[in-house]
Amino acid sequence: MSPLDFSKLNDDVNGTPAAPAAPPAPAPPAPATAATDLEARVAKALKPDVEDKLAAALAEIESLKVARAEQDEALQKSKLRAAVAEAHKPLTGLHHGKDDLEIGKAISTIGSAWFHQKTIEDKLSAIGADPALAKTPITELERYFGPKSKACDAMSLARNSPARYSALRKVAKLREIL
């Protein structure tokens, strides 16, 4: 038999706590396994690659911005050159006043009564226009110069064919459509 140890019995009965137990020592870190080691190496290997790709993409974006700015500048210069060329383009004047003066001069030369009795062909030759214009249909004249004419049609004709517009205007004036 073993001898009885009563040394702690007094402390247990009187309620005195025994000395606190020491905290357990932390467990040593688990040794690196092959999977965690592989993941760390892959992450390390990919990290610079992603950063390099990001840097390359940002550099490409900047170069595209510069190229776009150069294209915009070239486009603005082109538009400006076109506007300057259009502004300096010689005008093909329609000379409405000149045409009206020619008609007035022909009337004063021949006389108002005689002028109004003449045919359209004779009136056109009196003002120096082609007598063949007298065969222009009235519907065409009214399309450009009549009371129901559209200004956009007349302006389109004046821009695209100023000589034709001027000739038709003379005929319309002599036929009293205008």
C-alpha positions as a Markdown table, in Angstrom:
| # | Residue | x | y | z |
|---|---|---|---|---|
| 1 | Met | 0.0 | 0.0 | 0.0 |
| 2 | Ser | 1.0 | 3.4 | -0.6 |
| 3 | Pro | 1.3 | 6.0 | 2.1 |
| 4 | Leu | -1.5 | 8.6 | 2.1 |
| 5 | Asp | -0.6 | 12.2 | 1.3 |
| 6 | Phe | -2.6 | 14.5 | 3.6 |
| 7 | Ser | -0.6 | 17.7 | 2.8 |
| 8 | Lys | -3.2 | 19.0 | 0.3 |
| 9 | Leu | -6.2 | 17.9 | 2.3 |
| 10 | Asn | -6.1 | 21.0 | 4.6 |
| 11 | Asp | -6.1 | 23.4 | 1.6 |
| 12 | Asp | -8.9 | 21.5 | -0.1 |
| 13 | Val | -11.1 | 21.6 | 3.1 |
| 14 | Asn | -10.4 | 25.2 | 4.0 |
| 15 | Gly | -11.2 | 26.4 | 0.4 |
| 16 | Thr | -7.8 | 27.8 | -0.4 |
| 17 | Pro | -7.2 | 27.5 | -4.1 |
| 18 | Ala | -4.3 | 25.6 | -5.2 |
| 19 | Ala | -1.7 | 27.3 | -7.4 |
| 20 | Pro | -3.0 | 28.0 | -10.8 |
| 21 | Ala | -2.0 | 25.7 | -13.5 |
| 22 | Ala | 0.3 | 27.1 | -16.1 |
| 23 | Pro | -1.3 | 27.8 | -19.5 |
| 24 | Pro | -0.6 | 25.2 | -22.1 |
| 25 | Ala | 2.2 | 25.9 | -24.4 |
| 26 | Pro | 1.2 | 26.9 | -28.0 |
| 27 | Ala | 1.3 | 24.1 | -30.4 |
| 28 | Pro | 4.2 | 24.3 | -32.8 |
| 29 | Pro | 3.3 | 25.4 | -36.3 |
| 30 | Ala | 2.3 | 22.6 | -38.6 |
| 31 | Pro | 5.0 | 21.7 | -41.0 |
| 32 | Ala | 4.3 | 23.1 | -44.6 |
| 33 | Thr | 2.6 | 20.6 | -46.6 |
| 34 | Ala | 3.3 | 20.1 | -50.3 |
| 35 | Ala | -0.1 | 21.7 | -51.3 |
| 36 | Thr | 0.4 | 25.0 | -49.3 |
| 37 | Asp | 4.0 | 25.2 | -50.5 |
| 38 | Leu | 2.9 | 24.8 | -54.1 |
| 39 | Glu | 0.1 | 27.4 | -53.7 |
| 40 | Ala | 2.6 | 29.9 | -52.3 |
| 41 | Arg | 5.0 | 29.4 | -55.2 |
| 42 | Val | 2.2 | 29.7 | -57.8 |
| 43 | Ala | 1.0 | 32.9 | -56.1 |
| 44 | Lys | 4.5 | 34.3 | -56.0 |
| 45 | Ala | 5.0 | 33.4 | -59.7 |
| 46 | Leu | 1.7 | 34.9 | -60.9 |
| 47 | Lys | 1.9 | 38.1 | -58.9 |
| 48 | Pro | 4.6 | 39.8 | -61.0 |
| 49 | Asp | 3.0 | 38.5 | -64.2 |
| 50 | Val | -0.3 | 40.2 | -63.3 |
| 51 | Glu | 1.4 | 43.4 | -62.4 |
| 52 | Asp | 3.4 | 43.4 | -65.6 |
| 53 | Lys | 0.3 | 42.8 | -67.6 |
| 54 | Leu | -1.5 | 45.6 | -65.8 |
| 55 | Ala | 1.4 | 48.0 | -66.4 |
| 56 | Ala | 1.5 | 47.0 | -70.1 |
| 57 | Ala | -2.3 | 47.5 | -70.4 |
| 58 | Leu | -2.1 | 51.0 | -68.8 |
| 59 | Ala | 0.8 | 51.9 | -71.1 |
| 60 | Glu | -1.3 | 50.8 | -74.1 |
| 61 | Ile | -4.2 | 52.8 | -72.9 |
| 62 | Glu | -2.1 | 55.9 | -72.6 |
| 63 | Ser | -0.6 | 55.4 | -76.1 |
| 64 | Leu | -4.2 | 55.0 | -77.5 |
| 65 | Lys | -5.2 | 58.2 | -75.7 |
| 66 | Val | -2.2 | 60.0 | -77.3 |
| 67 | Ala | -3.1 | 58.6 | -80.7 |
| 68 | Arg | -6.7 | 59.6 | -80.4 |
| 69 | Ala | -5.7 | 63.1 | -79.4 |
| 70 | Glu | -3.5 | 63.3 | -82.5 |
| 71 | Gln | -6.3 | 62.1 | -84.7 |
| 72 | Asp | -8.7 | 64.6 | -83.2 |
| 73 | Glu | -6.2 | 67.4 | -83.7 |
| 74 | Ala | -5.7 | 66.3 | -87.3 |
| 75 | Leu | -9.4 | 66.2 | -87.9 |
| 76 | Gln | -9.8 | 69.7 | -86.4 |
| 77 | Lys | -7.1 | 71.0 | -88.7 |
| 78 | Ser | -8.7 | 69.3 | -91.7 |
| 79 | Lys | -12.1 | 70.9 | -90.8 |
| 80 | Leu | -10.5 | 74.3 | -90.4 |
| 81 | Arg | -8.7 | 73.9 | -93.8 |
| 82 | Ala | -12.0 | 73.0 | -95.4 |
| 83 | Ala | -13.8 | 75.9 | -93.8 |
| 84 | Val | -11.0 | 78.3 | -94.9 |
| 85 | Ala | -11.1 | 76.9 | -98.4 |
| 86 | Glu | -14.8 | 77.3 | -98.5 |
| 87 | Ala | -14.6 | 80.9 | -97.3 |
| 88 | His | -12.0 | 81.8 | -99.9 |
| 89 | Lys | -13.8 | 80.1 | -102.7 |
| 90 | Pro | -14.9 | 82.6 | -105.3 |
| 91 | Leu | -18.6 | 83.2 | -105.3 |
| 92 | Thr | -20.6 | 82.3 | -108.3 |
| 93 | Gly | -22.9 | 85.2 | -108.0 |
| 94 | Leu | -26.4 | 84.9 | -109.2 |
| 95 | His | -26.6 | 88.6 | -110.1 |
| 96 | His | -30.3 | 89.0 | -109.7 |
| 97 | Gly | -29.9 | 92.8 | -109.8 |
| 98 | Lys | -28.0 | 92.6 | -113.0 |
| 99 | Asp | -30.7 | 90.4 | -114.6 |
| 100 | Asp | -33.4 | 92.8 | -113.5 |
| 101 | Leu | -31.4 | 95.7 | -114.9 |
| 102 | Glu | -31.1 | 93.9 | -118.3 |
| 103 | Ile | -34.8 | 93.4 | -118.4 |
| 104 | Gly | -35.4 | 97.0 | -117.4 |
| 105 | Lys | -32.9 | 98.2 | -120.1 |
| 106 | Ala | -34.6 | 96.1 | -122.7 |
| 107 | Ile | -38.0 | 97.5 | -121.8 |
| 108 | Ser | -36.7 | 101.1 | -121.9 |
| 109 | Thr | -34.9 | 100.5 | -125.2 |
| 110 | Ile | -37.9 | 98.9 | -127.0 |
| 111 | Gly | -40.6 | 100.7 | -125.1 |
| 112 | Ser | -42.9 | 99.1 | -122.5 |
| 113 | Ala | -45.9 | 98.7 | -124.9 |
| 114 | Trp | -43.7 | 97.1 | -127.6 |
| 115 | Phe | -41.8 | 94.9 | -125.1 |
| 116 | His | -45.0 | 93.4 | -123.6 |
| 117 | Gln | -46.4 | 92.6 | -127.0 |
| 118 | Lys | -43.3 | 90.5 | -128.0 |
| 119 | Thr | -43.2 | 86.8 | -127.6 |
| 120 | Ile | -41.1 | 85.2 | -124.9 |
| 121 | Glu | -38.5 | 84.2 | -127.4 |
| 122 | Asp | -38.1 | 87.8 | -128.6 |
| 123 | Lys | -38.0 | 89.1 | -125.0 |
| 124 | Leu | -35.3 | 86.6 | -124.1 |
| 125 | Ser | -33.2 | 87.6 | -127.1 |
| 126 | Ala | -33.7 | 91.2 | -126.2 |
| 127 | Ile | -32.1 | 90.7 | -122.8 |
| 128 | Gly | -29.3 | 88.5 | -124.2 |
| 129 | Ala | -30.6 | 85.1 | -123.0 |
| 130 | Asp | -31.1 | 81.9 | -125.0 |
| 131 | Pro | -34.5 | 81.9 | -126.8 |
| 132 | Ala | -34.7 | 78.1 | -126.4 |
| 133 | Leu | -35.4 | 78.7 | -122.7 |
| 134 | Ala | -38.9 | 79.8 | -123.7 |
| 135 | Lys | -39.8 | 76.1 | -124.1 |
| 136 | Thr | -39.2 | 75.6 | -120.4 |
| 137 | Pro | -42.4 | 74.1 | -119.0 |
| 138 | Ile | -44.4 | 76.4 | -116.7 |
| 139 | Thr | -44.6 | 73.6 | -114.1 |
| 140 | Glu | -40.8 | 73.7 | -113.8 |
| 141 | Leu | -40.7 | 77.4 | -113.4 |
| 142 | Glu | -43.5 | 77.3 | -110.8 |
| 143 | Arg | -41.6 | 74.6 | -108.9 |
| 144 | Tyr | -38.7 | 77.0 | -108.3 |
| 145 | Phe | -40.3 | 80.5 | -108.5 |
| 146 | Gly | -44.1 | 80.1 | -108.3 |
| 147 | Pro | -46.4 | 81.1 | -105.4 |
| 148 | Lys | -46.3 | 77.5 | -104.1 |
| 149 | Ser | -42.6 | 77.0 | -104.7 |
| 150 | Lys | -40.2 | 75.7 | -102.0 |
| 151 | Ala | -37.2 | 77.7 | -101.1 |
| 152 | Cys | -35.1 | 74.6 | -100.5 |
| 153 | Asp | -35.7 | 73.5 | -104.1 |
| 154 | Ala | -34.7 | 76.9 | -105.4 |
| 155 | Met | -31.6 | 77.1 | -103.2 |
| 156 | Ser | -30.6 | 73.6 | -104.2 |
| 157 | Leu | -30.8 | 74.6 | -107.9 |
| 158 | Ala | -28.9 | 77.8 | -107.2 |
| 159 | Arg | -26.1 | 76.0 | -105.4 |
| 160 | Asn | -25.8 | 73.1 | -107.9 |
| 161 | Ser | -26.3 | 74.9 | -111.1 |
| 162 | Pro | -26.2 | 78.7 | -110.8 |
| 163 | Ala | -26.3 | 79.3 | -114.6 |
| 164 | Arg | -29.5 | 77.2 | -114.9 |
| 165 | Tyr | -31.0 | 79.0 | -111.9 |
| 166 | Ser | -30.3 | 82.4 | -113.4 |
| 167 | Ala | -31.7 | 81.5 | -116.8 |
| 168 | Leu | -34.9 | 80.0 | -115.3 |
| 169 | Arg | -35.3 | 83.1 | -113.1 |
| 170 | Lys | -35.1 | 85.3 | -116.2 |
| 171 | Val | -37.8 | 83.2 | -117.9 |
| 172 | Ala | -40.0 | 83.3 | -114.8 |
| 173 | Lys | -39.5 | 87.1 | -114.6 |
| 174 | Leu | -40.5 | 87.5 | -118.2 |
| 175 | Arg | -43.5 | 85.2 | -117.8 |
| 176 | Glu | -44.5 | 87.2 | -114.7 |
| 177 | Ile | -44.4 | 84.1 | -112.5 |
| 178 | Leu | -41.8 | 85.8 | -110.3 |
